[in-house]
């Protein structure tokens, strides 16, 4: 076991998988000698050379398009998009081609590729550097969407994503890249895609979150002094609906914490599934604590935009008192 930050766990997963499988390669802006803007690919270029660690032009559509071509020809590319907001230029490739290649070819081709994206706010970055665009891709057939919240999960989920036969959008919450350390096995292990993590067990209320907001949820539960189930979704698509329903059926109350804007966010889909399968178990309406339906503000107002433990505590108390 080694105590690693989340970004170090990502780096270790890439190092180990590239060593294990010669068809795995990394490409993106500054991923080579520079080691990436967050140093996620540090040391890979020195270990594996130019042909497997490729510095690309500043062209996200090209990065994803080339990755798709590599994938259908037997490689396992891991493409890095430097920041969440830069994923927009590659949107056409992801939606029109990456997610459709298996269906379009009637199973003759598949795209075994991973698109890594540092995402979310909390680091006081400029515009286009703090977005939470996960719902766009959850809505897209043919794409799996994964978001780790701990170093242990980051390594296990990334290894699983690289080995998955279908394309995976792997969003990494940059706010917690170096926020804390956790013991991570140096050995090979994977975490199943499509399975949520029960962070804490309780009986009063269910609190659901993903990415950096899992820590916000944990802090809020402590402050609210409630006996809560805390669920880290980990995989947004496919969604582990059974774990959510089993918990809400037990507790009868639920709060969902989402960094992205409120309207049409994933929280709304989770609420719909709860209503479909556990409505009669509810003792109160399901509450949402989310970002706002505005552009992520610049650094001075960023903390006011992001869900805080205090906002989550307020939602928990309102739900408990209903």
C-alpha positions as CSV (number, residue, x, y, z in Angstrom):
1,X,0.0,0.0,0.0
2,X,1.1,3.5,-0.8
3,X,-0.5,6.8,0.4
4,X,-1.4,8.6,-2.8
5,X,-3.3,11.6,-3.9
6,X,-6.0,11.2,-6.5
7,X,-3.8,12.5,-9.3
8,X,-1.0,10.2,-8.2
9,X,-3.4,7.3,-8.3
10,X,-4.4,8.2,-11.9
11,X,-0.7,8.4,-12.8
12,X,0.0,5.0,-11.3
13,X,-2.9,3.4,-13.1
14,X,-1.6,4.7,-16.4
15,X,2.0,3.6,-15.7
16,X,0.9,0.1,-14.8
17,X,-1.5,-0.4,-17.6
18,X,0.9,0.9,-20.3
19,X,3.5,-1.5,-18.9
20,X,1.1,-4.4,-18.9
21,X,-0.5,-3.8,-22.3
22,X,1.6,-2.4,-25.2
23,X,-1.6,-1.4,-27.1
24,X,-2.4,1.3,-24.5
25,X,-1.2,4.8,-25.4
26,X,-1.8,8.3,-24.2
27,X,-2.4,11.4,-26.3
28,X,-3.3,15.0,-25.6
29,X,-2.0,18.5,-25.2
30,X,1.3,18.7,-23.2
31,X,0.9,15.1,-22.0
32,X,4.5,14.1,-23.0
33,X,7.7,15.7,-21.8
34,X,5.7,18.3,-19.7
35,X,3.6,15.6,-18.0
36,X,0.3,17.3,-18.4
37,X,-1.1,20.5,-17.0
38,X,-1.9,18.7,-13.7
39,X,1.0,16.2,-14.0
40,X,-1.2,13.2,-14.5
41,X,1.0,11.9,-17.2
42,X,4.3,12.7,-15.5
43,X,7.1,10.2,-16.3
44,X,5.1,8.4,-19.1
45,X,7.0,10.0,-22.0
46,X,10.3,9.1,-20.4
47,X,9.2,5.5,-19.8
48,X,7.4,4.8,-23.1
49,X,8.6,7.3,-25.7
50,X,7.0,9.4,-28.4
51,X,5.1,6.6,-30.1
52,X,3.0,5.8,-27.0
53,X,2.8,9.2,-25.4
54,X,1.8,11.7,-28.0
55,X,1.8,15.5,-27.7
56,X,-1.0,16.7,-29.9
57,X,-1.9,20.1,-31.4
58,X,-4.5,22.3,-29.5
59,X,-7.4,20.6,-31.3
60,X,-9.7,18.6,-29.1
61,X,-11.8,17.4,-32.0
62,X,-8.7,16.0,-33.5
63,X,-7.6,14.4,-30.3
64,X,-10.8,12.5,-30.0
65,X,-11.2,11.8,-33.7
66,X,-7.7,10.3,-33.9
67,X,-8.4,8.3,-30.7
68,X,-11.4,6.8,-32.4
69,X,-9.4,5.8,-35.4
70,X,-6.8,4.2,-33.2
71,X,-9.4,2.3,-31.2
72,X,-11.1,0.7,-34.2
73,X,-7.7,-0.4,-35.4
74,X,-6.8,-2.3,-32.2
75,X,-5.1,0.3,-30.0
76,X,-6.5,1.4,-26.6
77,X,-6.0,5.1,-26.5
78,X,-6.4,7.2,-23.4
79,X,-7.1,10.8,-24.6
80,X,-6.6,13.7,-22.2
81,X,-8.7,16.8,-22.6
82,X,-6.9,19.5,-20.6
83,X,-9.9,21.1,-19.0
84,X,-13.7,20.3,-18.9
85,X,-14.7,23.3,-20.9
86,X,-12.3,22.3,-23.8
87,X,-14.4,19.2,-24.3
88,X,-17.0,21.2,-26.3
89,X,-14.9,21.3,-29.5
90,X,-14.8,17.5,-29.4
91,X,-18.5,17.2,-28.8
92,X,-19.3,16.3,-32.4
93,X,-16.7,13.4,-32.4
94,X,-18.0,12.0,-29.1
95,X,-21.7,12.2,-29.9
96,X,-21.8,11.6,-33.7
97,X,-19.0,9.0,-33.9
98,X,-17.5,7.6,-30.7
99,X,-20.9,6.7,-29.1
100,X,-22.3,5.3,-32.3
101,X,-19.5,3.2,-33.8
102,X,-20.7,-0.1,-32.5
103,X,-24.3,0.4,-33.6
104,X,-23.3,2.0,-36.9
105,X,-21.0,-1.0,-37.8
106,X,-23.6,-3.5,-36.4
107,X,-20.9,-4.8,-34.0
108,X,-18.1,-5.1,-36.5
109,X,-16.2,-2.3,-34.7
110,X,-16.0,-1.0,-31.2
111,X,-14.2,1.9,-29.6
112,X,-12.1,0.8,-26.6
113,X,-11.0,4.2,-25.6
114,X,-11.0,6.5,-22.6
115,X,-11.3,10.2,-22.6
116,X,-9.9,11.7,-19.4
117,X,-11.3,15.1,-18.4
118,X,-10.3,17.2,-15.3
119,X,-13.6,18.7,-14.4
120,X,-15.5,20.9,-11.9
121,X,-14.8,24.1,-9.9
122,X,-13.0,24.9,-6.8
123,X,-9.5,25.8,-8.0
124,X,-10.3,29.5,-9.0
125,X,-9.6,29.0,-12.7
126,X,-10.5,31.2,-15.6
127,X,-13.6,30.7,-17.8
128,X,-14.0,27.3,-19.5
129,X,-11.8,25.7,-16.9
130,X,-14.5,24.8,-14.2
131,X,-17.4,23.2,-15.9
132,X,-19.5,20.1,-14.9
133,X,-20.7,18.8,-18.3
134,X,-21.3,15.2,-17.3
135,X,-25.0,15.2,-18.0
136,X,-24.5,15.8,-21.7
137,X,-22.7,12.5,-22.0
138,X,-24.9,10.6,-19.6
139,X,-27.7,11.5,-22.1
140,X,-25.6,10.0,-25.0
141,X,-26.2,6.3,-25.8
142,X,-23.0,4.3,-26.2
143,X,-21.0,6.3,-23.7
144,X,-20.1,5.2,-20.2
145,X,-19.5,8.0,-17.7
146,X,-17.3,7.5,-14.6
147,X,-16.3,9.9,-11.8
148,X,-14.1,8.8,-9.0
149,X,-14.0,10.6,-5.6
150,X,-11.1,8.9,-3.9
151,X,-7.5,7.9,-4.9
152,X,-8.4,4.2,-4.4
153,X,-11.4,4.5,-6.7
154,X,-9.5,6.6,-9.2
155,X,-7.0,3.8,-9.8
156,X,-9.4,0.9,-9.9
157,X,-12.0,2.7,-12.0
158,X,-9.4,4.0,-14.5
159,X,-8.0,0.5,-15.0
160,X,-11.5,-0.9,-15.5
161,X,-12.3,1.9,-17.9
162,X,-9.2,1.3,-20.1
163,X,-10.1,-2.4,-20.2
164,X,-13.8,-1.8,-21.0
165,X,-14.7,-2.7,-24.6
166,X,-16.8,0.5,-24.9
167,X,-15.8,4.2,-24.7
168,X,-15.6,5.8,-21.3
169,X,-15.7,9.4,-20.3
170,X,-13.6,9.5,-17.2
171,X,-14.1,12.8,-15.3
172,X,-11.6,13.6,-12.6
173,X,-12.7,16.2,-10.0
174,X,-9.8,18.6,-10.0
175,X,-10.7,20.2,-6.7
176,X,-9.7,17.1,-4.9
177,X,-6.7,16.1,-7.1
178,X,-4.4,16.8,-4.2
179,X,-6.8,17.5,-1.3
180,X,-6.1,14.3,0.6
181,X,-4.2,11.0,0.5
182,X,-5.4,7.4,0.8
183,X,-3.8,4.0,0.9
184,X,-3.8,2.6,-2.6
185,X,-2.5,-0.9,-3.4
186,X,0.5,-1.0,-5.7
187,X,-0.9,-4.2,-7.2
188,X,-3.3,-4.5,-10.1
189,X,-7.0,-4.2,-9.2
190,X,-10.2,-2.9,-10.8
191,X,-13.5,-1.6,-9.6
192,X,-16.6,-2.6,-11.5
193,X,-18.1,0.1,-13.7
194,X,-21.8,0.5,-12.9
195,X,-21.6,-0.1,-9.2
196,X,-22.1,2.7,-6.6
197,X,-20.1,2.9,-3.3
198,X,-21.9,2.9,0.0
199,X,-19.7,5.4,1.8
200,X,-21.5,5.2,5.1
201,X,-24.5,3.3,6.4
202,X,-27.4,4.9,8.3
203,X,-31.2,4.8,8.8
204,X,-32.4,8.5,8.9
205,X,-31.8,9.7,5.4
206,X,-30.0,8.9,2.1
207,X,-27.5,11.5,0.8
208,X,-26.3,10.9,-2.8
209,X,-23.3,12.6,-4.5
210,X,-20.4,12.1,-6.9
211,X,-17.0,13.5,-7.5
212,X,-15.8,16.3,-5.2
213,X,-19.3,16.6,-3.7
214,X,-19.0,13.3,-1.9
215,X,-16.7,15.1,0.6
216,X,-19.2,17.9,0.9
217,X,-21.9,15.4,1.6
218,X,-19.8,13.7,4.3
219,X,-19.0,17.0,6.0
220,X,-22.7,17.9,5.9
221,X,-23.9,14.7,7.5
222,X,-21.4,15.2,10.4
223,X,-22.6,18.8,10.9
224,X,-26.3,17.8,10.7
225,X,-25.8,15.0,13.2
226,X,-27.9,12.6,11.3
227,X,-27.6,8.8,10.8
228,X,-27.3,8.8,7.0
229,X,-26.6,6.4,4.2
230,X,-24.1,8.2,2.0
231,X,-23.9,6.9,-1.6
232,X,-21.1,7.8,-4.0
233,X,-22.6,7.0,-7.5
234,X,-19.1,6.6,-9.0
235,X,-20.6,5.6,-12.4
236,X,-23.2,8.0,-13.8
237,X,-23.9,5.8,-16.8
238,X,-24.8,3.1,-16.4
239,X,-26.4,4.2,-13.1
240,X,-26.6,1.8,-10.2
241,X,-30.3,2.4,-9.6
242,X,-30.7,-0.7,-7.3
243,X,-28.3,0.7,-4.6
244,X,-30.2,4.0,-4.7
245,X,-33.6,2.4,-4.4
246,X,-32.6,0.0,-1.7
247,X,-31.3,2.8,0.4
248,X,-34.2,5.2,-0.1
249,X,-36.7,2.4,0.6
250,X,-34.9,1.9,3.9
251,X,-34.6,5.6,5.0
252,X,-37.6,7.2,3.4
253,X,-35.8,10.4,2.8
254,X,-33.2,11.6,0.3
255,X,-31.0,14.6,-0.6
256,X,-28.9,14.7,-3.8
257,X,-25.8,16.9,-4.1
258,X,-24.8,18.0,-7.6
259,X,-22.2,20.5,-8.6
260,X,-23.6,21.0,-12.1
261,X,-26.5,23.5,-12.9
262,X,-29.8,22.4,-11.5
263,X,-32.0,22.1,-14.6
264,X,-31.9,18.7,-16.4
265,X,-29.0,17.6,-14.2
266,X,-28.4,14.0,-13.2
267,X,-30.1,14.7,-9.8
268,X,-33.4,15.1,-11.7
269,X,-32.9,11.6,-13.3
270,X,-32.2,10.0,-9.9
271,X,-35.3,11.6,-8.5
272,X,-37.4,10.3,-11.4
273,X,-36.1,6.8,-10.8
274,X,-36.8,7.1,-7.1
275,X,-40.4,8.2,-7.9
276,X,-40.8,5.3,-10.3
277,X,-39.6,2.6,-7.9
278,X,-39.8,3.9,-4.3
279,X,-42.4,6.7,-4.2
280,X,-44.5,4.9,-1.6
281,X,-41.5,4.6,0.7
282,X,-40.8,8.4,0.7
283,X,-41.6,10.4,3.9
284,X,-40.6,13.7,2.3
285,X,-39.9,15.1,-1.2
286,X,-36.4,14.4,-2.5
287,X,-34.3,17.5,-2.2
288,X,-31.5,18.8,-4.5
289,X,-28.5,20.9,-3.6
290,X,-26.9,22.0,-6.9
291,X,-25.0,24.6,-8.8
292,X,-27.1,27.4,-10.3
293,X,-28.5,27.8,-13.8
294,X,-25.7,30.3,-14.7
295,X,-22.2,30.2,-16.1
296,X,-19.7,29.2,-13.4
297,X,-18.6,32.6,-12.0
298,X,-15.0,33.6,-11.8
299,X,-13.0,33.0,-8.6
300,X,-14.4,35.6,-6.3
301,X,-17.9,34.1,-6.5
302,X,-17.0,30.5,-7.1
303,X,-17.5,29.4,-3.5
304,X,-21.0,30.9,-3.6
305,X,-21.8,28.8,-6.7
306,X,-20.6,25.4,-5.5
307,X,-22.7,23.4,-3.1
308,X,-21.4,23.9,0.5
309,X,-21.8,21.7,3.6
310,X,-24.0,24.5,5.0
311,X,-26.4,24.3,2.0
312,X,-26.6,20.5,2.3
313,X,-27.2,20.7,6.0
314,X,-30.1,23.0,5.4
315,X,-31.6,20.6,2.8
316,X,-31.1,17.6,5.2
317,X,-32.9,19.4,8.1
318,X,-35.8,20.5,5.9
319,X,-36.2,17.0,4.6
320,X,-36.0,15.5,8.1
321,X,-38.6,18.0,9.4
322,X,-41.1,17.6,6.6
